[in-house]
Amino acid sequence: MTIIFLAHKLPDPISDELARQGHSVYECLAIREVFALAEEHLDAQIVIAAEMEERWATEKQKHYPTLHLKPGAAAKDVLWEMNVKGGKVQ
């Protein structure tokens, strides 16, 4: 699965864990990076770290389906949500 991960700071432990599990993870610190990668990787899932403000999540949700993590979320929670929402987790 391809994941575009927006975080407040990098490296992020969740995105690192997802990458260790074999997923292609693109880490971003800015909205423009997310939009550029989303146009390049049409099948990518967008994940927003819990510490990001709600306004960042809202902005992306206007254009793309996203998953805004809650505090305490882990990589397994991301994969579970992606399965429920129709993402292709392998």
PAKOL-151867 format. One record per residue (C-alpha): residue number from 1; chain; x, y, z. Coordinates in steps of 0.5 Angstrom, whole numbers, plus 2048, in hexadecimal, padded with zeros to 3 digits. Example, Ala and Ser with C-alpha at 12.3 -4.5 7.8 and 13.67 -1.06 7.14 Angstrom:
// PAKOL-151867
@seq=1; mol=A; c1=819; c2=7F7; c3=810 .
@seq=2; mol=A; c1=81B; c2=7FE; c3=80E .
// end
This chain:
// PAKOL-151867
@seq=1; mol=A; c1=800; c2=800; c3=800 .
@seq=2; mol=A; c1=802; c2=807; c3=7FF .
@seq=3; mol=A; c1=801; c2=80C; c3=804 .
@seq=4; mol=A; c1=802; c2=813; c3=804 .
@seq=5; mol=A; c1=804; c2=815; c3=80C .
@seq=6; mol=A; c1=803; c2=81D; c3=80E .
@seq=7; mol=A; c1=807; c2=81E; c3=815 .
@seq=8; mol=A; c1=809; c2=824; c3=819 .
@seq=9; mol=A; c1=810; c2=821; c3=819 .
@seq=10; mol=A; c1=814; c2=81B; c3=816 .
@seq=11; mol=A; c1=815; c2=816; c3=817 .
@seq=12; mol=A; c1=80F; c2=813; c3=81A .
@seq=13; mol=A; c1=80E; c2=80D; c3=81D .
@seq=14; mol=A; c1=808; c2=80B; c3=81A .
@seq=15; mol=A; c1=80A; c2=80C; c3=813 .
@seq=16; mol=A; c1=811; c2=809; c3=814 .
@seq=17; mol=A; c1=80D; c2=802; c3=817 .
@seq=18; mol=A; c1=809; c2=802; c3=811 .
@seq=19; mol=A; c1=80F; c2=803; c3=80C .
@seq=20; mol=A; c1=813; c2=7FD; c3=810 .
@seq=21; mol=A; c1=80C; c2=7F9; c3=80F .
@seq=22; mol=A; c1=80E; c2=7FA; c3=807 .
@seq=23; mol=A; c1=809; c2=800; c3=805 .
@seq=24; mol=A; c1=80B; c2=805; c3=801 .
@seq=25; mol=A; c1=80B; c2=80B; c3=806 .
@seq=26; mol=A; c1=80C; c2=813; c3=803 .
@seq=27; mol=A; c1=80D; c2=817; c3=809 .
@seq=28; mol=A; c1=80B; c2=81E; c3=809 .
@seq=29; mol=A; c1=80B; c2=825; c3=80D .
@seq=30; mol=A; c1=807; c2=829; c3=809 .
@seq=31; mol=A; c1=800; c2=829; c3=805 .
@seq=32; mol=A; c1=803; c2=82B; c3=7FE .
@seq=33; mol=A; c1=808; c2=824; c3=7FF .
@seq=34; mol=A; c1=801; c2=820; c3=800 .
@seq=35; mol=A; c1=7FD; c2=823; c3=7FB .
@seq=36; mol=A; c1=803; c2=822; c3=7F6 .
@seq=37; mol=A; c1=804; c2=81B; c3=7F8 .
@seq=38; mol=A; c1=7FD; c2=819; c3=7F8 .
@seq=39; mol=A; c1=7FD; c2=81C; c3=7F0 .
@seq=40; mol=A; c1=803; c2=817; c3=7EF .
@seq=41; mol=A; c1=800; c2=811; c3=7F3 .
@seq=42; mol=A; c1=7F9; c2=811; c3=7F1 .
@seq=43; mol=A; c1=7F8; c2=80A; c3=7F5 .
@seq=44; mol=A; c1=7FC; c2=80D; c3=7FC .
@seq=45; mol=A; c1=7F8; c2=80D; c3=802 .
@seq=46; mol=A; c1=7F9; c2=814; c3=806 .
@seq=47; mol=A; c1=7FA; c2=813; c3=80E .
@seq=48; mol=A; c1=7FB; c2=819; c3=812 .
@seq=49; mol=A; c1=7FF; c2=819; c3=819 .
@seq=50; mol=A; c1=7FB; c2=81A; c3=81F .
@seq=51; mol=A; c1=7FF; c2=820; c3=821 .
@seq=52; mol=A; c1=7FD; c2=824; c3=81B .
@seq=53; mol=A; c1=7F7; c2=829; c3=81C .
@seq=54; mol=A; c1=7F0; c2=827; c3=819 .
@seq=55; mol=A; c1=7F1; c2=82D; c3=814 .
@seq=56; mol=A; c1=7F6; c2=829; c3=810 .
@seq=57; mol=A; c1=7F2; c2=823; c3=810 .
@seq=58; mol=A; c1=7EC; c2=827; c3=80E .
@seq=59; mol=A; c1=7EF; c2=82A; c3=808 .
@seq=60; mol=A; c1=7F2; c2=823; c3=806 .
@seq=61; mol=A; c1=7EB; c2=820; c3=807 .
@seq=62; mol=A; c1=7E8; c2=825; c3=802 .
@seq=63; mol=A; c1=7EC; c2=822; c3=7FC .
@seq=64; mol=A; c1=7EE; c2=81B; c3=7FE .
@seq=65; mol=A; c1=7EC; c2=816; c3=803 .
@seq=66; mol=A; c1=7F0; c2=816; c3=809 .
@seq=67; mol=A; c1=7F1; c2=813; c3=810 .
@seq=68; mol=A; c1=7F3; c2=817; c3=816 .
@seq=69; mol=A; c1=7F6; c2=814; c3=81B .
@seq=70; mol=A; c1=7F4; c2=814; c3=823 .
@seq=71; mol=A; c1=7F9; c2=815; c3=828 .
@seq=72; mol=A; c1=7FC; c2=80E; c3=82A .
@seq=73; mol=A; c1=7FA; c2=80B; c3=823 .
@seq=74; mol=A; c1=7FF; c2=806; c3=821 .
@seq=75; mol=A; c1=801; c2=803; c3=81A .
@seq=76; mol=A; c1=7FC; c2=7FD; c3=81B .
@seq=77; mol=A; c1=7F7; c2=802; c3=81C .
@seq=78; mol=A; c1=7F8; c2=805; c3=815 .
@seq=79; mol=A; c1=7F8; c2=7FF; c3=812 .
@seq=80; mol=A; c1=7F2; c2=7FD; c3=815 .
@seq=81; mol=A; c1=7EE; c2=803; c3=813 .
@seq=82; mol=A; c1=7F1; c2=802; c3=80C .
@seq=83; mol=A; c1=7EE; c2=7FC; c3=80B .
@seq=84; mol=A; c1=7E7; c2=7FE; c3=80E .
@seq=85; mol=A; c1=7E7; c2=804; c3=809 .
@seq=86; mol=A; c1=7E9; c2=800; c3=803 .
@seq=87; mol=A; c1=7F1; c2=801; c3=803 .
@seq=88; mol=A; c1=7F5; c2=7FB; c3=800 .
@seq=89; mol=A; c1=7F9; c2=7F9; c3=806 .
@seq=90; mol=A; c1=7FD; c2=7F3; c3=804 .
// end
